Amino acid sequence: MTTYTRPITRMTLGLSAVALAAGLGTGTLGSASTAHAEAPSSSNVECSSPSRVFQLRNGGTEIWYASYTGLESAKPKAYAWVKAGTLPKERPGKAIAAHADGKNSVQLIVTDDDGGMRSFSFGKERRTINSGTTLATGSASKPGKYNFDHLASDGNKLYGVNGKALYVMTSVSTTKAPEGFARVEGFNNRPVAMFGNSGPGSFKLAWTDGGGDLHYSSVRNTGTGWKEQSRTAVKDFSTSTSIASPGGNVTLRKSGNTTARTMVDPVDGRGETSTMSKSSAPASGGMSAVPTTCTVELPATKPNTTNEGRAFDYFVAKGYSKVQSAGIVGNLMQESGVDPTRSQEPTGPGRGIAQWSVGDRWDALKTYASSKGKSATSLELQLDFIVHELNTYPAFGKSDLKKATTIERATIVFQNKYEICGDCHQVTRVKYAEQAYDKFA
């Protein structure tokens, strides 16, 4: 089919921190046309246990620990930092990430200058390091691949940054190095602080840049490799090197000689901020919190009112996954901007959201519309017709589409099997699909 090309627009989402205490900066709020009703606050964040935070100190030879309670309340409490254990001076740690939360212990991952990786068990009762296991080694002459400036966990995957390169690690265990290790395409930044974000949505990684701006990143396996898409959430959020998240879109950061707790939503861009006692302030340098301690229950979302959003919701309701629905919508955005009245310019045969050709499938659509007693230029009718064709004609790719597990694959299947376009602008279609997923999923 012919295509209707429109400029790609990257969604820019804002984040505001409502400062409840003097001296805390707030970011510049952007606009976001999303379906979320309101952002996390103390009324819809729940933390299952004390939030445990860890930090390397004294040149990486010591692991320090602090806990925070009531992070979901208006007045959270902090407890003083204490030393939990030491590392050999000949092999100090460089970056640390709290990864897995067990009944009696927390798994910590520590990497070093030689590119090695170790797993440590922190005992909750005694608040000390119980044991450590070497997962990978390196040396000055033959460094390993885990020489990271920053390390973060979302409770499932590990993320590491070396210079401006971002790496993702999967299948992390306590006994061996991660089974998956890959460089992420699309990332070319040098974070000042980095932390996992285990809240709802696809933005599982967050980081700040040299100017103090806060960004959220979505890191996905596209089937052909890992790719990153980031959003600048707020300007002038913090220049601190000490920022962590216990989950639920809650952040903890060093703010002068105190700790600031901020509840944020990377989509809606609103939140609450408060400070805690001076004794709670971490030292300067990377820190990491158990990433799954807090969860957030977002209020019910309002129905999507844009044509893109209505189309996405329609295909999800018809049994397609959110990934597959995004792939379909990305194609329709490229074809017509999801405008059911669109005609191919200037005098081409394409019509409707999928640019069906006059004299062929557009005529079939008009016959279908007549049988249903609906207008051929109705969005709902055209969405029905897409499902009708997918269900009726196997060649249009329903089977392959239902097997797609990545946005890129779903987009390409619908492009090649259903749209059957000439100059497809595949990269643009995938970008539109990713935007649709981030906005509506």
C-alpha positions in Angstrom: 0.0 0.0 0.0 1.0 3.6 -0.4 2.1 5.5 2.6 1.3 8.8 4.1 4.4 10.2 5.8 4.3 12.6 8.6 7.2 13.9 10.8 8.3 11.8 13.7 7.7 13.4 17.0 9.4 12.1 20.1 7.1 12.3 23.1 8.5 14.6 25.8 7.1 13.8 29.3 7.4 16.1 32.2 8.0 15.4 35.9 7.3 17.9 38.7 8.4 17.4 42.3 6.2 19.3 44.7 8.7 20.6 47.2 7.3 20.2 50.7 10.5 21.4 52.4 12.6 24.5 51.8 15.7 24.1 49.7 14.5 21.4 47.4 14.5 22.2 43.7 11.7 21.4 41.4 11.9 20.6 37.7 10.3 22.2 34.8 7.0 20.5 34.1 6.4 19.4 30.6 3.2 18.3 28.9 2.1 14.7 28.3 -1.0 13.6 26.5 -1.4 10.3 28.2 -4.3 8.4 29.7 -3.0 8.4 33.3 -5.4 10.0 35.8 -3.0 11.1 38.5 0.6 10.5 39.7 1.8 8.5 42.6 1.5 10.0 46.1 1.5 8.8 49.6 -2.0 7.6 49.1 -1.3 4.9 46.5 2.3 3.8 47.2 2.9 0.8 49.4 6.2 -0.4 50.8 6.3 -4.0 52.0 9.2 -3.6 54.4 11.9 -1.1 55.4 13.7 0.2 52.3 17.3 -0.9 52.4 20.0 1.2 50.7 23.6 0.3 50.1 26.7 2.3 49.2 30.4 1.7 48.5 32.7 3.9 50.6 36.4 4.5 51.4 37.7 3.8 47.9 35.3 0.8 47.4 36.7 -1.2 50.4 33.6 -0.9 52.5 29.9 -1.6 52.0 27.6 0.7 54.0 23.9 0.3 54.7 20.9 2.4 55.8 17.2 1.8 56.1 14.2 4.0 55.6 10.7 3.3 56.8 7.3 5.0 56.0 8.4 6.0 52.5 4.8 5.8 51.5 3.8 8.2 54.2 3.8 11.9 54.5 6.7 11.8 57.0 9.2 9.0 56.1 11.8 8.1 58.7 15.5 7.4 58.2 18.1 5.5 60.2 21.8 6.2 60.4 24.2 4.7 58.0 26.3 1.8 59.4 29.2 -0.3 57.9 27.9 -3.7 56.8 31.1 -5.2 55.6 34.6 -4.8 54.0 36.1 -5.7 50.7 39.8 -6.7 50.1 42.0 -3.6 49.5 43.6 -5.4 46.6 40.1 -5.8 45.0 37.9 -2.9 45.9 34.4 -2.4 44.5 33.7 0.2 41.8 29.9 0.0 41.5 27.1 -1.7 43.5 23.5 -2.7 42.9 21.0 -4.2 45.3 19.4 -6.8 43.1 17.2 -9.5 44.8 15.3 -9.4 48.0 15.0 -12.7 49.9 13.2 -13.6 53.1 16.3 -13.2 55.2 18.9 -11.6 52.9 19.5 -9.2 50.1 21.6 -10.0 47.1 24.2 -7.3 46.2 26.1 -7.2 43.0 29.5 -5.5 43.1 31.8 -4.9 40.1 35.4 -3.7 40.1 38.0 -1.9 38.1 39.4 -5.1 36.6 36.0 -5.9 35.1 35.1 -8.6 37.7 31.8 -9.2 39.4 30.9 -10.5 42.8 27.6 -11.4 44.5 27.3 -10.7 48.3 24.6 -11.8 50.7 23.5 -9.1 53.2 21.8 -10.6 56.3 18.7 -8.6 57.3 18.8 -9.6 61.0 22.4 -8.8 61.8 22.7 -6.2 59.1 26.1 -7.4 57.9 27.5 -9.1 54.8 27.2 -12.8 55.3 29.1 -14.2 52.4 30.4 -13.4 48.9 30.8 -15.3 45.7 33.0 -14.4 42.7 31.0 -14.5 39.5 33.6 -13.3 37.1 37.2 -12.1 37.3 39.5 -9.8 35.5 43.0 -8.3 35.8 44.8 -5.1 34.8 46.4 -7.0 31.9 43.2 -8.8 30.9 40.2 -6.9 32.2 36.8 -8.6 32.4 33.7 -7.1 30.8 32.0 -5.7 33.9 34.2 -2.6 34.4 31.2 -0.3 35.0 31.1 3.3 36.2 27.5 2.8 37.2 25.4 -0.3 38.0 21.7 -0.6 38.5 19.0 -3.3 38.9 15.3 -3.2 38.3 14.9 -6.5 40.2 15.1 -8.5 37.0 17.8 -7.2 34.8 21.1 -5.5 35.6 22.3 -2.4 33.7 25.9 -1.2 33.6 27.5 1.9 32.0 31.1 2.1 30.9 31.9 5.5 29.5 28.9 6.3 27.3 28.0 2.7 26.5 25.1 1.0 28.2 25.0 -2.8 28.7 22.1 -5.0 29.8 22.6 -8.3 31.7 19.9 -11.0 32.1 19.5 -14.3 34.0 21.4 -13.0 37.0 22.1 -15.6 39.8 24.1 -15.8 43.0 26.5 -18.5 41.7 27.5 -17.5 38.2 27.9 -14.5 35.9 24.8 -13.3 34.1 23.9 -15.5 31.1 22.9 -12.6 29.0 25.2 -9.7 28.3 24.7 -7.2 25.4 25.4 -3.6 24.5 22.3 -1.5 24.1 21.8 0.4 20.9 20.7 4.1 21.0 22.4 5.0 24.3 25.3 7.5 24.2 25.3 9.3 27.5 27.6 9.6 30.5 25.3 9.5 33.6 26.1 11.2 36.9 23.8 8.9 38.8 21.8 5.8 37.6 19.2 3.7 39.2 16.6 1.0 38.4 12.9 2.0 38.3 10.7 -1.0 39.0 7.4 0.9 38.9 4.7 0.3 36.3 5.4 0.9 32.7 8.3 0.2 30.4 10.8 2.8 31.8 12.8 0.5 34.1 16.0 2.6 34.1 16.6 6.2 35.2 19.6 8.4 35.2 20.8 12.0 35.5 23.2 13.9 33.3 25.8 16.5 33.9 23.3 19.3 34.0 21.2 17.6 36.6 18.4 16.6 34.2 16.5 13.4 35.0 15.8 10.9 32.2 13.9 7.6 32.1 14.9 4.9 29.6 13.0 2.0 28.2 15.4 -0.9 27.2 13.9 -3.6 25.1 15.0 -6.7 23.3 13.7 -6.2 19.7 14.6 -9.7 18.6 17.6 -8.4 16.7 19.3 -6.7 19.7 18.7 -4.5 22.7 17.6 -0.9 22.0 17.1 2.1 24.3 14.6 5.0 24.1 14.8 7.7 26.7 12.8 10.7 27.8 13.9 13.8 29.5 11.6 13.8 32.5 12.6 17.0 34.3 15.1 19.8 34.1 17.4 20.5 37.0 16.2 17.5 39.1 19.5 16.9 41.0 23.3 17.0 40.5 23.8 14.5 43.3 25.8 11.4 42.5 23.7 9.5 45.2 20.3 8.6 43.9 18.4 5.3 44.3 14.9 3.9 44.0 13.2 1.2 46.2 10.6 0.8 43.6 7.1 2.2 43.1 8.4 5.3 41.4 9.9 6.4 44.7 13.4 8.0 44.6 15.9 8.7 47.4 18.7 11.2 46.8 21.3 13.1 48.7 20.2 16.7 49.0 22.8 18.8 50.9 23.2 17.2 54.3 19.8 15.5 54.2 18.0 12.8 52.2 15.1 13.7 50.0 12.3 11.3 49.2 10.5 12.0 46.0 7.5 10.2 44.6 7.5 10.6 40.8 5.7 9.2 37.8 7.8 9.1 34.6 4.6 9.3 32.5 2.4 11.9 34.2 5.3 13.9 35.6 3.9 14.7 39.0 4.9 13.8 42.6 5.6 14.7 46.2 8.9 15.5 47.9 9.9 15.6 51.5 13.2 15.5 53.5 14.4 13.4 56.4 16.9 13.8 59.2 20.5 15.0 58.6 21.8 11.7 60.0 20.2 9.9 57.0 22.3 11.6 54.4 24.5 9.3 52.3 28.0 10.0 51.3 28.7 11.3 47.8 28.9 8.5 45.3 26.7 5.8 43.8 24.1 4.1 45.9 21.5 1.4 45.3 18.2 0.4 47.0 16.4 -2.9 46.9 14.4 -2.2 43.8 11.2 -4.1 44.6 10.4 -2.9 48.2 7.7 -0.3 47.1 4.9 -0.6 44.6 2.5 1.9 43.3 -1.2 1.3 42.4 -2.1 3.9 39.8 -5.7 5.1 39.7 -7.9 3.8 36.9 -7.0 5.4 33.6 -9.3 7.4 31.5 -10.2 6.0 28.1 -7.9 7.0 25.3 -9.6 9.6 23.1 -7.1 10.0 20.3 -7.6 7.9 17.2 -4.2 6.2 17.9 -5.3 5.4 21.5 -8.7 4.2 20.4 -7.1 1.9 17.8 -4.6 0.5 20.4 -7.4 -0.2 22.9 -9.5 -1.8 20.2 -6.9 -4.3 19.1 -6.1 -5.2 22.8 -9.8 -5.8 23.3 -9.8 -8.1 20.3 -7.1 -10.3 21.9 -3.9 -8.9 20.5 -1.1 -8.3 23.0 -0.1 -4.7 23.8 3.1 -5.3 21.8 1.2 -6.6 18.8 -1.4 -3.8 19.0 1.4 -1.2 19.1 2.8 -2.8 15.9 -0.5 -2.4 14.1 -1.0 1.1 15.3 2.6 2.1 14.3 1.7 1.0 10.8 -1.5 3.0 10.7 0.2 6.1 12.0 2.6 5.8 9.1 -0.1 5.1 6.6 -2.6 7.8 7.5 -2.0 9.2 10.9 -5.0 6.9 11.8 -7.3 9.3 10.0 -10.3 7.3 8.5 -11.0 10.1 6.0 -7.4 10.2 4.6 -7.0 10.0 0.9 -3.6 9.5 -0.7 -2.1 12.7 -1.9 -2.3 14.1 -4.4 -4.4 11.7 -6.5 -3.3 8.3 -5.4 -5.7 5.3 -4.8 -5.1 4.9 -1.0 -8.0 5.5 1.4 -8.6 5.3 5.1 -6.5 4.4 8.0 -4.7 1.6 6.2 -4.7 3.3 2.8 -6.7 0.5 1.1 -6.6 0.9 -2.7 -9.6 2.1 -4.7 -10.6 -0.6 -7.1 -9.5 -3.3 -4.8 -9.6 -3.6 -1.0 -11.2 -0.2 -0.5 -14.2 -1.4 -2.6 -14.3 -4.5 -0.4 -14.4 -2.3 2.7 -17.3 -0.2 1.3 -19.2 -3.4 0.7 -18.4 -4.6 4.2 -19.6 -1.2 5.6 -22.8 -1.4 3.7 -23.5 -4.9 5.1 -23.0 -3.5 8.6 -25.1 -0.4 8.0 -22.2 1.9 8.9 -20.2 4.6 7.1 -17.1 3.5 5.3 -15.2 6.5 6.8 -16.0 5.5 10.4 -13.0 4.7 12.5 -14.7 1.8 14.2 -15.8 0.3 10.9 -12.3 0.5 9.5 -10.9 -1.2 12.6 -13.5 -3.9 12.3 -12.6 -4.4 8.7 -8.9 -4.9 9.6 -9.9 -7.7 12.0 -12.3 -9.1 9.4 -9.5 -9.3 6.9 -7.0 -10.8 9.3 -9.5 -13.4 10.4 -10.7 -14.2 6.9 -7.5 -14.3 4.8 -4.5 -16.2 6.3 -2.1 -14.5 3.8 -2.6 -11.2 5.7 -0.5 -12.6 8.5 -2.6 -13.0 11.6 -0.8 -16.2 12.6 2.6 -14.6 12.4 1.4 -11.4 14.1 0.0 -13.4 17.0 3.4 -15.0 17.4 5.3 -11.6 17.6 6.8 -10.9 21.0 8.6 -7.7 20.2 7.4 -4.3 18.9 9.8 -4.4 15.9 8.6 -7.9 14.9 4.9 -7.1 15.2 5.4 -3.9 13.1 7.3 -5.7 10.4 4.8 -8.6 10.1 1.9 -6.2 9.8 3.8 -4.1 7.3 4.8 -7.0 5.1 1.8 -9.2 5.3 -1.1 -6.8 5.7 0.0 -3.4 4.3 2.2 -4.9 1.6 3.6 -1.4 1.0 6.2 -0.4 -1.6 8.4 2.3 0.0 7.5 1.3 3.6 9.7 3.6 5.8 10.1 0.6 8.1 12.3 2.5 10.7 9.6 5.2 11.0 6.9 2.6 11.5 8.8 1.0 14.3 9.4 4.3 16.0 5.7 5.1 15.8 4.9 1.7 17.2 7.3 2.3 20.1 5.7 5.6 20.8 2.2 4.0 20.8 3.4 1.4 23.2 5.0 3.9 25.6 1.9 6.2 25.4 -0.9 3.7 25.7 0.4 0.4 27.1 
